[in-house]
């Protein structure tokens, strides 16, 4: 498949959607931006594995990342390519009906907090504000 500089790779999109972990990650970021530490907590997987899958999704052009200090936040990026956007939207719609995906979203709801509150997750870096020694 010839690919121009600005074209979207459907091959890469399909490879990104072919992995169950990446589908779970996409399901979680479908409606909101999420920090890696939440993915670790909800999916009960190691941070390096989560980060590898998120990097794959970034390379496929379907998530974007934003750094905030030590934390990386990810959000869904709908491709400009109409075919790819349609495939991604239909995939997300399909995922919403799956019990495992619904459980992940339920766990996200119980793990997430408002921006004014801090939640300490197992294995997540602790904000300096909450560290006893200020580090």
N, CA, C and O atoms as CSV, one atom per row, in Angstrom:
chain,resi,resn,atom,element,x,y,z
A,1,UNK,N,N,0.856,-1.172,0.000
A,1,UNK,CA,C,0.000,0.000,0.000
A,1,UNK,C,C,0.900,1.232,0.000
A,1,UNK,O,O,1.671,1.439,0.937
A,2,UNK,N,N,0.804,2.046,-1.043
A,2,UNK,CA,C,1.571,3.280,-1.104
A,2,UNK,C,C,1.026,4.243,-0.071
A,2,UNK,O,O,-0.182,4.365,0.134
A,3,UNK,N,N,1.953,4.916,0.566
A,3,UNK,CA,C,1.542,5.768,1.669
A,3,UNK,C,C,2.252,7.104,1.553
A,3,UNK,O,O,3.482,7.161,1.577
A,4,UNK,N,N,1.490,8.173,1.430
A,4,UNK,CA,C,2.065,9.503,1.393
A,4,UNK,C,C,2.415,9.982,2.792
A,4,UNK,O,O,2.088,9.338,3.789
A,5,UNK,N,N,3.067,11.094,2.844
A,5,UNK,CA,C,3.530,11.641,4.111
A,5,UNK,C,C,2.387,11.896,5.095
A,5,UNK,O,O,2.548,11.672,6.295
A,6,UNK,N,N,1.230,12.364,4.599
A,6,UNK,CA,C,0.114,12.691,5.477
A,6,UNK,C,C,-0.982,11.635,5.494
A,6,UNK,O,O,-2.000,11.821,6.159
A,7,UNK,N,N,-0.796,10.532,4.777
A,7,UNK,CA,C,-1.853,9.526,4.725
A,7,UNK,C,C,-1.841,8.677,5.989
A,7,UNK,O,O,-0.844,8.589,6.706
A,8,UNK,N,N,-2.963,8.071,6.225
A,8,UNK,CA,C,-3.140,7.245,7.414
A,8,UNK,C,C,-2.921,5.792,7.024
A,8,UNK,O,O,-3.387,5.367,5.966
A,9,UNK,N,N,-2.235,5.029,7.840
A,9,UNK,CA,C,-1.962,3.632,7.546
A,9,UNK,C,C,-3.068,2.743,8.115
A,9,UNK,O,O,-3.138,2.522,9.324
A,10,UNK,N,N,-3.922,2.239,7.237
A,10,UNK,CA,C,-4.963,1.316,7.683
A,10,UNK,C,C,-4.344,0.014,8.182
A,10,UNK,O,O,-4.868,-0.612,9.104
A,11,UNK,N,N,-3.233,-0.392,7.577
A,11,UNK,CA,C,-2.551,-1.600,8.052
A,11,UNK,C,C,-2.164,-1.449,9.520
A,11,UNK,O,O,-2.394,-2.345,10.333
A,12,UNK,N,N,-1.580,-0.313,9.840
A,12,UNK,CA,C,-1.160,-0.066,11.223
A,12,UNK,C,C,-2.368,0.004,12.154
A,12,UNK,O,O,-2.310,-0.487,13.281
A,13,UNK,N,N,-3.457,0.610,11.691
A,13,UNK,CA,C,-4.676,0.676,12.490
A,13,UNK,C,C,-5.184,-0.728,12.805
A,13,UNK,O,O,-5.489,-1.036,13.957
A,14,UNK,N,N,-5.275,-1.572,11.788
A,14,UNK,CA,C,-5.780,-2.931,12.016
A,14,UNK,C,C,-4.860,-3.722,12.945
A,14,UNK,O,O,-5.338,-4.492,13.777
A,15,UNK,N,N,-3.561,-3.541,12.814
A,15,UNK,CA,C,-2.635,-4.229,13.737
A,15,UNK,C,C,-2.833,-3.719,15.162
A,15,UNK,O,O,-2.776,-4.495,16.117
A,16,UNK,N,N,-3.063,-2.424,15.304
A,16,UNK,CA,C,-3.287,-1.861,16.643
A,16,UNK,C,C,-4.562,-2.413,17.262
A,16,UNK,O,O,-4.614,-2.652,18.469
A,17,UNK,N,N,-5.585,-2.616,16.448
A,17,UNK,CA,C,-6.873,-3.106,16.948
A,17,UNK,C,C,-6.900,-4.622,17.129
A,17,UNK,O,O,-7.891,-5.163,17.620
A,18,UNK,N,N,-5.843,-5.308,16.746
A,18,UNK,CA,C,-5.816,-6.772,16.803
A,18,UNK,C,C,-5.393,-7.319,18.161
A,18,UNK,O,O,-5.358,-8.536,18.346
A,19,UNK,N,N,-5.075,-6.454,19.105
A,19,UNK,CA,C,-4.589,-6.918,20.407
A,19,UNK,C,C,-5.618,-6.621,21.500
A,19,UNK,O,O,-6.089,-5.487,21.598
A,20,UNK,N,N,-5.978,-7.610,22.323
A,20,UNK,CA,C,-6.987,-7.400,23.374
A,20,UNK,C,C,-6.608,-6.318,24.391
A,20,UNK,O,O,-7.476,-5.571,24.842
A,21,UNK,N,N,-5.339,-6.225,24.754
A,21,UNK,CA,C,-4.924,-5.196,25.714
A,21,UNK,C,C,-5.098,-3.812,25.113
A,21,UNK,O,O,-5.574,-2.899,25.788
A,22,UNK,N,N,-4.723,-3.646,23.862
A,22,UNK,CA,C,-4.877,-2.337,23.219
A,22,UNK,C,C,-6.349,-1.968,23.072
A,22,UNK,O,O,-6.707,-0.794,23.176
A,23,UNK,N,N,-7.199,-2.956,22.833
A,23,UNK,CA,C,-8.638,-2.674,22.782
A,23,UNK,C,C,-9.147,-2.207,24.140
A,23,UNK,O,O,-9.975,-1.299,24.213
A,24,UNK,N,N,-8.662,-2.818,25.209
A,24,UNK,CA,C,-9.072,-2.391,26.554
A,24,UNK,C,C,-8.609,-0.959,26.825
A,24,UNK,O,O,-9.347,-0.168,27.412
A,25,UNK,N,N,-7.395,-0.627,26.402
A,25,UNK,CA,C,-6.884,0.733,26.581
A,25,UNK,C,C,-7.731,1.737,25.797
A,25,UNK,O,O,-8.087,2.794,26.317
A,26,UNK,N,N,-8.048,1.405,24.558
A,26,UNK,CA,C,-8.880,2.302,23.741
A,26,UNK,C,C,-10.254,2.501,24.358
A,26,UNK,O,O,-10.783,3.612,24.368
A,27,UNK,N,N,-10.822,1.435,24.866
A,27,UNK,CA,C,-12.125,1.527,25.520
A,27,UNK,C,C,-12.079,2.527,26.678
A,27,UNK,O,O,-13.019,3.295,26.880
A,28,UNK,N,N,-10.991,2.510,27.426
A,28,UNK,CA,C,-10.873,3.399,28.587
A,28,UNK,C,C,-10.672,4.860,28.191
A,28,UNK,O,O,-11.148,5.757,28.886
A,29,UNK,N,N,-9.976,5.109,27.089
A,29,UNK,CA,C,-9.726,6.506,26.687
A,29,UNK,C,C,-10.777,7.042,25.718
A,29,UNK,O,O,-10.661,8.172,25.244
A,30,UNK,N,N,-11.792,6.249,25.422
A,30,UNK,CA,C,-12.791,6.655,24.428
A,30,UNK,C,C,-13.464,7.978,24.777
A,30,UNK,O,O,-13.798,8.751,23.878
A,31,UNK,N,N,-13.670,8.255,26.062
A,31,UNK,CA,C,-14.419,9.452,26.469
A,31,UNK,C,C,-13.646,10.406,27.363
A,31,UNK,O,O,-14.181,11.433,27.781
A,32,UNK,N,N,-12.397,10.082,27.659
A,32,UNK,CA,C,-11.672,10.918,28.625
A,32,UNK,C,C,-10.167,10.715,28.492
A,32,UNK,O,O,-9.701,9.727,27.924
A,33,UNK,N,N,-9.428,11.666,29.023
A,33,UNK,CA,C,-7.975,11.547,29.118
A,33,UNK,C,C,-7.653,10.771,30.391
A,33,UNK,O,O,-8.274,10.992,31.431
A,34,UNK,N,N,-6.680,9.860,30.310
A,34,UNK,CA,C,-6.356,9.016,31.463
A,34,UNK,C,C,-4.847,8.933,31.646
A,34,UNK,O,O,-4.091,8.838,30.679
A,35,UNK,N,N,-4.428,8.970,32.902
A,35,UNK,CA,C,-3.026,8.818,33.277
A,35,UNK,C,C,-2.642,7.335,33.240
A,35,UNK,O,O,-3.466,6.466,33.526
A,36,UNK,N,N,-1.399,7.060,32.889
A,36,UNK,CA,C,-0.910,5.680,32.821
A,36,UNK,C,C,-1.149,4.942,34.131
A,36,UNK,O,O,-1.464,3.752,34.113
A,37,UNK,N,N,-1.007,5.613,35.252
A,37,UNK,CA,C,-1.172,4.928,36.541
A,37,UNK,C,C,-2.578,4.345,36.691
A,37,UNK,O,O,-2.749,3.325,37.359
A,38,UNK,N,N,-3.577,4.968,36.087
A,38,UNK,CA,C,-4.931,4.412,36.131
A,38,UNK,C,C,-5.038,3.148,35.280
A,38,UNK,O,O,-5.700,2.185,35.667
A,39,UNK,N,N,-4.381,3.158,34.121
A,39,UNK,CA,C,-4.378,1.948,33.290
A,39,UNK,C,C,-3.775,0.779,34.062
A,39,UNK,O,O,-4.298,-0.335,34.037
A,40,UNK,N,N,-2.670,1.048,34.745
A,40,UNK,CA,C,-1.990,0.008,35.524
A,40,UNK,C,C,-2.935,-0.557,36.575
A,40,UNK,O,O,-3.026,-1.773,36.749
A,41,UNK,N,N,-3.627,0.317,37.266
A,41,UNK,CA,C,-4.543,-0.097,38.327
A,41,UNK,C,C,-5.746,-0.863,37.768
A,41,UNK,O,O,-6.120,-1.903,38.311
A,42,UNK,N,N,-6.335,-0.375,36.724
A,42,UNK,CA,C,-7.568,-0.963,36.193
A,42,UNK,C,C,-7.306,-2.277,35.457
A,42,UNK,O,O,-8.038,-3.250,35.640
A,43,UNK,N,N,-6.268,-2.304,34.631
A,43,UNK,CA,C,-5.984,-3.508,33.856
A,43,UNK,C,C,-5.150,-4.523,34.633
A,43,UNK,O,O,-5.005,-5.671,34.214
A,44,UNK,N,N,-4.603,-4.087,35.773
A,44,UNK,CA,C,-3.776,-4.955,36.627
A,44,UNK,C,C,-2.615,-5.560,35.839
A,44,UNK,O,O,-2.357,-6.763,35.874
A,45,UNK,N,N,-1.939,-4.674,35.135
A,45,UNK,CA,C,-0.761,-5.053,34.349
A,45,UNK,C,C,0.372,-4.115,34.729
A,45,UNK,O,O,0.141,-3.037,35.277
A,46,UNK,N,N,1.580,-4.526,34.440
A,46,UNK,CA,C,2.740,-3.703,34.743
A,46,UNK,C,C,2.810,-2.458,33.875
A,46,UNK,O,O,2.346,-2.449,32.735
A,47,UNK,N,N,3.397,-1.410,34.431
A,47,UNK,CA,C,3.515,-0.142,33.717
A,47,UNK,C,C,4.310,-0.273,32.418
A,47,UNK,O,O,3.915,0.325,31.417
A,48,UNK,N,N,5.425,-1.036,32.388
A,48,UNK,CA,C,6.147,-1.154,31.115
A,48,UNK,C,C,5.291,-1.774,29.998
A,48,UNK,O,O,5.349,-1.333,28.850
A,49,UNK,N,N,4.508,-2.786,30.338
A,49,UNK,CA,C,3.644,-3.427,29.332
A,49,UNK,C,C,2.581,-2.447,28.837
A,49,UNK,O,O,2.333,-2.345,27.635
A,50,UNK,N,N,1.958,-1.727,29.772
A,50,UNK,CA,C,0.946,-0.725,29.400
A,50,UNK,C,C,1.576,0.332,28.494
A,50,UNK,O,O,1.004,0.693,27.465
A,51,UNK,N,N,2.746,0.824,28.875
A,51,UNK,CA,C,3.412,1.868,28.093
A,51,UNK,C,C,3.766,1.389,26.692
A,51,UNK,O,O,3.658,2.156,25.735
A,52,UNK,N,N,4.189,0.132,26.554
A,52,UNK,CA,C,4.485,-0.420,25.224
A,52,UNK,C,C,3.239,-0.417,24.341
A,52,UNK,O,O,3.294,-0.035,23.172
A,53,UNK,N,N,2.119,-0.844,24.913
A,53,UNK,CA,C,0.874,-0.868,24.140
A,53,UNK,C,C,0.411,0.548,23.789
A,53,UNK,O,O,-0.078,0.785,22.685
A,54,UNK,N,N,0.561,1.477,24.717
A,54,UNK,CA,C,0.182,2.865,24.436
A,54,UNK,C,C,1.065,3.465,23.345
A,54,UNK,O,O,0.584,4.224,22.503
A,55,UNK,N,N,2.358,3.126,23.357
A,55,UNK,CA,C,3.263,3.603,22.306
A,55,UNK,C,C,2.824,3.065,20.943
A,55,UNK,O,O,2.895,3.775,19.940
A,56,UNK,N,N,2.377,1.829,20.911
A,56,UNK,CA,C,1.883,1.235,19.662
A,56,UNK,C,C,0.652,1.993,19.164
A,56,UNK,O,O,0.528,2.285,17.974
A,57,UNK,N,N,-0.251,2.307,20.089
A,57,UNK,CA,C,-1.455,3.059,19.721
A,57,UNK,C,C,-1.105,4.465,19.235
A,57,UNK,O,O,-1.739,4.988,18.319
A,58,UNK,N,N,-0.091,5.073,19.854
A,58,UNK,CA,C,0.359,6.400,19.400
A,58,UNK,C,C,0.905,6.328,17.987
A,58,UNK,O,O,0.582,7.166,17.145
A,59,UNK,N,N,1.740,5.319,17.727
A,59,UNK,CA,C,2.315,5.171,16.383
A,59,UNK,C,C,1.231,4.912,15.344
A,59,UNK,O,O,1.370,5.298,14.183
A,60,UNK,N,N,0.161,4.263,15.763
A,60,UNK,CA,C,-0.962,4.011,14.853
A,60,UNK,C,C,-1.798,5.270,14.651
A,60,UNK,O,O,-2.659,5.309,13.772
A,61,UNK,N,N,-1.548,6.300,15.459
A,61,UNK,CA,C,-2.252,7.575,15.307
A,61,UNK,C,C,-3.631,7.620,15.928
A,61,UNK,O,O,-4.453,8.455,15.550
A,62,UNK,N,N,-3.902,6.722,16.890
A,62,UNK,CA,C,-5.250,6.702,17.469
A,62,UNK,C,C,-5.290,7.110,18.940
A,62,UNK,O,O,-6.365,7.143,19.539
A,63,UNK,N,N,-4.146,7.419,19.523
A,63,UNK,CA,C,-4.117,8.089,20.824
A,63,UNK,C,C,-3.030,9.156,20.784
A,63,UNK,O,O,-2.077,9.065,20.011
A,64,UNK,N,N,-3.189,10.164,21.627
A,64,UNK,CA,C,-2.162,11.186,21.805
A,64,UNK,C,C,-1.757,11.179,23.268
A,64,UNK,O,O,-2.487,10.681,24.126
A,65,UNK,N,N,-0.583,11.736,23.544
A,65,UNK,CA,C,-0.061,11.743,24.909
A,65,UNK,C,C,0.300,13.159,25.322
A,65,UNK,O,O,0.663,14.001,24.501
A,66,UNK,N,N,0.187,13.390,26.625
A,66,UNK,CA,C,0.557,14.677,27.214
A,66,UNK,C,C,1.274,14.390,28.527
A,66,UNK,O,O,0.783,13.624,29.356
A,67,UNK,N,N,2.440,15.010,28.710
A,67,UNK,CA,C,3.199,14.828,29.945
A,67,UNK,C,C,2.814,15.918,30.937
A,67,UNK,O,O,2.655,17.084,30.576
A,68,UNK,N,N,2.668,15.509,32.203
A,68,UNK,CA,C,2.403,16.437,33.299
A,68,UNK,C,C,3.315,16.025,34.447
A,68,UNK,O,O,2.940,15.200,35.280
A,69,UNK,N,N,4.515,16.600,34.487
A,69,UNK,CA,C,5.503,16.191,35.484
A,69,UNK,C,C,5.936,14.757,35.215
A,69,UNK,O,O,6.426,14.446,34.130
A,70,UNK,N,N,5.755,13.882,36.204
A,70,UNK,CA,C,6.112,12.468,36.053
A,70,UNK,C,C,5.011,11.663,35.373
A,70,UNK,O,O,5.225,10.506,35.011
A,71,UNK,N,N,3.859,12.253,35.198
A,71,UNK,CA,C,2.697,11.522,34.706
A,71,UNK,C,C,2.506,11.721,33.213
A,71,UNK,O,O,2.703,12.814,32.683
A,72,UNK,N,N,2.117,10.637,32.545
A,72,UNK,CA,C,1.748,10.688,31.126
A,72,UNK,C,C,0.250,10.446,31.026
A,72,UNK,O,O,-0.279,9.486,31.587
A,73,UNK,N,N,-0.418,11.324,30.308
A,73,UNK,CA,C,-1.865,11.232,30.119
A,73,UNK,C,C,-2.145,10.934,28.647
A,73,UNK,O,O,-1.513,11.500,27.755
A,74,UNK,N,N,-3.087,10.051,28.413
A,74,UNK,CA,C,-3.432,9.639,27.050
A,74,UNK,C,C,-4.892,9.918,26.766
A,74,UNK,O,O,-5.743,9.865,27.654
A,75,UNK,N,N,-5.163,10.218,25.498
A,75,UNK,CA,C,-6.542,10.434,25.064
A,75,UNK,C,C,-6.701,9.894,23.648
A,75,UNK,O,O,-5.729,9.734,22.910
A,76,UNK,N,N,-7.935,9.622,23.294
A,76,UNK,CA,C,-8.269,9.116,21.970
A,76,UNK,C,C,-8.023,10.201,20.924
A,76,UNK,O,O,-8.277,11.381,21.168
A,77,UNK,N,N,-7.531,9.795,19.775
A,77,UNK,CA,C,-7.345,10.701,18.638
A,77,UNK,C,C,-8.070,10.082,17.447
A,77,UNK,O,O,-7.631,9.064,16.911
A,78,UNK,N,N,-9.161,10.686,17.040
A,78,UNK,CA,C,-9.907,10.182,15.886
A,78,UNK,C,C,-9.132,10.560,14.617
A,78,UNK,O,O,-8.845,11.736,14.396
A,79,UNK,N,N,-8.797,9.579,13.795
A,79,UNK,CA,C,-8.037,9.871,12.568
A,79,UNK,C,C,-8.814,10.790,11.621
A,79,UNK,O,O,-10.045,10.782,11.602
A,80,UNK,N,N,-8.080,11.573,10.845
A,80,UNK,CA,C,-8.710,12.438,9.841
A,80,UNK,C,C,-9.213,11.622,8.657
A,80,UNK,O,O,-10.161,12.018,7.979
A,81,UNK,N,N,-8.577,10.489,8.416
A,81,UNK,CA,C,-9.010,9.597,7.347
A,81,UNK,C,C,-10.407,9.080,7.684
A,81,UNK,O,O,-10.609,8.470,8.734
A,82,UNK,N,N,-11.375,9.325,6.789
A,82,UNK,CA,C,-12.777,8.976,7.076
A,82,UNK,C,C,-12.991,7.481,7.279
A,82,UNK,O,O,-13.754,7.079,8.157
A,83,UNK,N,N,-12.333,6.666,6.486
A,83,UNK,CA,C,-12.480,5.211,6.625
A,83,UNK,C,C,-11.932,4.765,7.978
A,83,UNK,O,O,-12.578,3.999,8.692
A,84,UNK,N,N,-10.744,5.243,8.326
A,84,UNK,CA,C,-10.136,4.877,9.608
A,84,UNK,C,C,-10.986,5.370,10.774
A,84,UNK,O,O,-11.170,4.651,11.755
A,85,UNK,N,N,-11.503,6.592,10.672
A,85,UNK,CA,C,-12.347,7.142,11.739
A,85,UNK,C,C,-13.601,6.297,11.920
A,85,UNK,O,O,-14.015,6.031,13.048
A,86,UNK,N,N,-14.198,5.880,10.826
A,86,UNK,CA,C,-15.396,5.045,10.890
A,86,UNK,C,C,-15.091,3.690,11.526
A,86,UNK,O,O,-15.863,3.198,12.350
A,87,UNK,N,N,-13.978,3.095,11.144
A,87,UNK,CA,C,-13.574,1.802,11.724
A,87,UNK,C,C,-13.359,1.952,13.223
A,87,UNK,O,O,-13.813,1.117,14.005
A,88,UNK,N,N,-12.674,3.008,13.622
A,88,UNK,CA,C,-12.398,3.214,15.045
A,88,UNK,C,C,-13.687,3.455,15.828
A,88,UNK,O,O,-13.874,2.882,16.901
A,89,UNK,N,N,-14.568,4.285,15.308
A,89,UNK,CA,C,-15.843,4.545,16.005
A,89,UNK,C,C,-16.672,3.272,16.156
A,89,UNK,O,O,-17.232,3.018,17.222
A,90,UNK,N,N,-16.750,2.477,15.099
A,90,UNK,CA,C,-17.514,1.225,15.160
A,90,UNK,C,C,-16.872,0.237,16.131
A,90,UNK,O,O,-17.569,-0.482,16.846
A,91,UNK,N,N,-15.557,0.207,16.151
A,91,UNK,CA,C,-14.856,-0.669,17.100
A,91,UNK,C,C,-15.185,-0.263,18.525
A,91,UNK,O,O,-15.485,-1.119,19.358
A,92,UNK,N,N,-15.135,1.021,18.818
A,92,UNK,CA,C,-15.436,1.508,20.166
A,92,UNK,C,C,-16.887,1.225,20.541
A,92,UNK,O,O,-17.173,0.848,21.678
A,93,UNK,N,N,-17.796,1.405,19.600
A,93,UNK,CA,C,-19.208,1.102,19.852
A,93,UNK,C,C,-19.375,-0.385,20.174
A,93,UNK,O,O,-20.113,-0.747,21.091
A,94,UNK,N,N,-18.704,-1.219,19.434
A,94,UNK,CA,C,-18.756,-2.668,19.657
A,94,UNK,C,C,-18.177,-3.030,21.032
A,94,UNK,O,O,-18.720,-3.882,21.735
A,95,UNK,N,N,-17.084,-2.383,21.401
A,95,UNK,CA,C,-16.438,-2.682,22.691
A,95,UNK,C,C,-17.356,-2.368,23.867
A,95,UNK,O,O,-17.367,-3.099,24.857
A,96,UNK,N,N,-18.123,-1.288,23.763
A,96,UNK,CA,C,-19.013,-0.869,24.862
A,96,UNK,C,C,-19.988,-1.966,25.279
A,96,UNK,O,O,-20.429,-1.998,26.429
A,97,UNK,N,N,-20.327,-2.858,24.363
A,97,UNK,CA,C,-21.295,-3.921,24.656
A,97,UNK,C,C,-20.655,-5.139,25.324
A,97,UNK,O,O,-21.369,-6.034,25.775
A,98,UNK,N,N,-19.344,-5.187,25.394
A,98,UNK,CA,C,-18.648,-6.350,25.945
A,98,UNK,C,C,-18.557,-6.259,27.469
A,98,UNK,O,O,-18.159,-5.223,28.001
A,99,UNK,N,N,-18.922,-7.335,28.177
A,99,UNK,CA,C,-18.879,-7.317,29.649
A,99,UNK,C,C,-17.509,-6.942,30.221
A,99,UNK,O,O,-17.433,-6.186,31.190
A,100,UNK,N,N,-16.437,-7.457,29.637
A,100,UNK,CA,C,-15.100,-7.140,30.163
A,100,UNK,C,C,-14.819,-5.644,30.053
A,100,UNK,O,O,-14.246,-5.048,30.965
A,101,UNK,N,N,-15.215,-5.050,28.953
A,101,UNK,CA,C,-14.990,-3.619,28.749
A,101,UNK,C,C,-15.847,-2.799,29.710
A,101,UNK,O,O,-15.407,-1.764,30.211
A,102,UNK,N,N,-17.056,-3.258,29.962
A,102,UNK,CA,C,-17.926,-2.581,30.928
A,102,UNK,C,C,-17.329,-2.657,32.330
A,102,UNK,O,O,-17.404,-1.694,33.093
A,103,UNK,N,N,-16.740,-3.799,32.667
A,103,UNK,CA,C,-16.084,-3.930,33.986
A,103,UNK,C,C,-14.911,-2.961,34.099
A,103,UNK,O,O,-14.725,-2.320,35.133
A,104,UNK,N,N,-14.121,-2.860,33.027
A,104,UNK,CA,C,-12.997,-1.913,33.044
A,104,UNK,C,C,-13.498,-0.490,33.283
A,104,UNK,O,O,-12.925,0.244,34.088
A,105,UNK,N,N,-14.560,-0.103,32.590
A,105,UNK,CA,C,-15.111,1.248,32.764
A,105,UNK,C,C,-15.649,1.448,34.173
A,105,UNK,O,O,-15.523,2.531,34.743
A,106,UNK,N,N,-16.244,0.409,34.730
A,106,UNK,CA,C,-16.747,0.488,36.099
A,106,UNK,C,C,-15.592,0.679,37.079
A,106,UNK,O,O,-15.688,1.469,38.018
A,107,UNK,N,N,-14.509,-0.043,36.853
A,107,UNK,CA,C,-13.326,0.097,37.712
A,107,UNK,C,C,-12.709,1.481,37.550
A,107,UNK,O,O,-12.194,2.047,38.514
A,108,UNK,N,N,-12.758,2.025,36.346
A,108,UNK,CA,C,-12.251,3.377,36.123
A,108,UNK,C,C,-13.068,4.370,36.925
A,108,UNK,O,O,-12.517,5.281,37.544
A,109,UNK,N,N,-14.386,4.195,36.916
A,109,UNK,CA,C,-15.258,5.090,37.673
A,109,UNK,C,C,-14.965,5.076,39.152
A,109,UNK,O,O,-15.096,6.106,39.813
A,110,UNK,N,N,-14.573,3.939,39.690
A,110,UNK,CA,C,-14.272,3.867,41.121
A,110,UNK,C,C,-12.840,4.286,41.418
A,110,UNK,O,O,-12.521,4.603,42.564
A,111,UNK,N,N,-11.969,4.295,40.413
A,111,UNK,CA,C,-10.575,4.673,40.633
A,111,UNK,C,C,-10.343,6.154,40.392
A,111,UNK,O,O,-9.487,6.763,41.033
A,112,UNK,N,N,-11.101,6.737,39.471
A,112,UNK,CA,C,-10.864,8.131,39.105
A,112,UNK,C,C,-11.369,9.100,40.164
A,112,UNK,O,O,-12.226,8.779,40.987
A,113,UNK,N,N,-10.817,10.266,40.109
A,113,UNK,CA,C,-11.193,11.302,41.063
A,113,UNK,C,C,-11.385,12.615,40.315
A,113,UNK,O,O,-11.089,12.725,39.126
A,114,UNK,N,N,-11.881,13.591,41.032
A,114,UNK,CA,C,-11.996,14.913,40.428
A,114,UNK,C,C,-10.607,15.540,40.382
A,114,UNK,O,O,-9.730,15.130,41.143
A,115,UNK,N,N,-10.381,16.524,39.508
A,115,UNK,CA,C,-9.059,17.139,39.417
A,115,UNK,C,C,-8.593,17.783,40.724
A,115,UNK,O,O,-7.394,17.988,40.913
A,116,UNK,N,N,-9.519,18.103,41.624
A,116,UNK,CA,C,-9.131,18.741,42.879
A,116,UNK,C,C,-8.701,17.727,43.943
A,116,UNK,O,O,-8.159,18.115,44.978
A,117,UNK,N,N,-8.933,16.459,43.705
A,117,UNK,CA,C,-8.594,15.435,44.684
A,117,UNK,C,C,-7.428,14.600,44.182
A,117,UNK,O,O,-7.215,14.466,42.977
A,118,UNK,N,N,-6.673,14.040,45.128
A,118,UNK,CA,C,-5.602,13.120,44.776
A,118,UNK,C,C,-6.022,11.718,45.160
A,118,UNK,O,O,-6.618,11.508,46.217
A,119,UNK,N,N,-5.718,10.771,44.315
A,119,UNK,CA,C,-5.961,9.366,44.616
A,119,UNK,C,C,-4.614,8.673,44.558
A,119,UNK,O,O,-3.876,8.824,43.584
A,120,UNK,N,N,-4.292,7.920,45.588
A,120,UNK,CA,C,-3.046,7.174,45.597
A,120,UNK,C,C,-3.325,5.766,45.107
A,120,UNK,O,O,-4.054,5.007,45.747
A,121,UNK,N,N,-2.749,5.425,43.981
A,121,UNK,CA,C,-2.928,4.106,43.405
A,121,UNK,C,C,-1.699,3.257,43.687
A,121,UNK,O,O,-0.580,3.765,43.749
A,122,UNK,N,N,-1.917,1.971,43.856
A,122,UNK,CA,C,-0.823,1.042,44.094
A,122,UNK,C,C,0.186,1.165,42.954
A,122,UNK,O,O,-0.178,1.015,41.787
A,123,UNK,N,N,1.445,1.435,43.281
A,123,UNK,CA,C,2.506,1.512,42.293
A,123,UNK,C,C,2.634,2.843,41.574
A,123,UNK,O,O,3.550,3.016,40.770
A,124,UNK,N,N,1.747,3.781,41.839
A,124,UNK,CA,C,1.806,5.075,41.154
A,124,UNK,C,C,2.742,6.015,41.900
A,124,UNK,O,O,2.848,5.934,43.124
A,125,UNK,N,N,3.429,6.913,41.180
A,125,UNK,CA,C,4.256,7.898,41.869
A,125,UNK,C,C,3.382,8.791,42.736
A,125,UNK,O,O,2.248,9.110,42.377
A,126,UNK,N,N,3.915,9.184,43.867
A,126,UNK,CA,C,3.153,10.000,44.807
A,126,UNK,C,C,3.452,11.478,44.563
A,126,UNK,O,O,4.621,11.862,44.536
A,127,UNK,N,N,2.433,12.317,44.385
A,127,UNK,CA,C,2.681,13.746,44.195
A,127,UNK,C,C,3.438,14.332,45.387
A,127,UNK,O,O,3.223,13.917,46.525
A,128,UNK,N,N,4.326,15.297,45.125
A,128,UNK,CA,C,5.130,15.906,46.182
A,128,UNK,C,C,4.255,16.479,47.288
A,128,UNK,O,O,4.635,16.469,48.458
A,129,UNK,N,N,3.100,16.969,46.916
A,129,UNK,CA,C,2.170,17.547,47.868
A,129,UNK,C,C,1.774,16.551,48.957
A,129,UNK,O,O,1.496,16.938,50.092
A,130,UNK,N,N,1.751,15.264,48.601
A,130,UNK,CA,C,1.325,14.239,49.544
A,130,UNK,C,C,2.481,13.469,50.159
A,130,UNK,O,O,2.276,12.695,51.094
A,131,UNK,N,N,3.688,13.665,49.653
A,131,UNK,CA,C,4.841,12.949,50.188
A,131,UNK,C,C,5.219,13.521,51.543
A,131,UNK,O,O,5.291,14.740,51.698
A,132,UNK,N,N,5.464,12.659,52.533
A,132,UNK,CA,C,5.817,13.145,53.866
A,132,UNK,C,C,7.087,13.988,53.878
A,132,UNK,O,O,7.181,14.943,54.648
A,133,UNK,N,N,8.070,13.650,53.032
A,133,UNK,CA,C,9.329,14.389,53.039
A,133,UNK,C,C,9.393,15.456,51.947
A,133,UNK,O,O,10.425,16.108,51.783
A,134,UNK,N,N,8.292,15.644,51.191
A,134,UNK,CA,C,8.245,16.684,50.170
A,134,UNK,C,C,8.981,16.347,48.889
A,134,UNK,O,O,9.120,17.209,48.021
A,135,UNK,N,N,9.468,15.093,48.741
A,135,UNK,CA,C,10.176,14.697,47.514
A,135,UNK,C,C,9.260,14.114,46.496
A,135,UNK,O,O,9.703,13.734,45.412
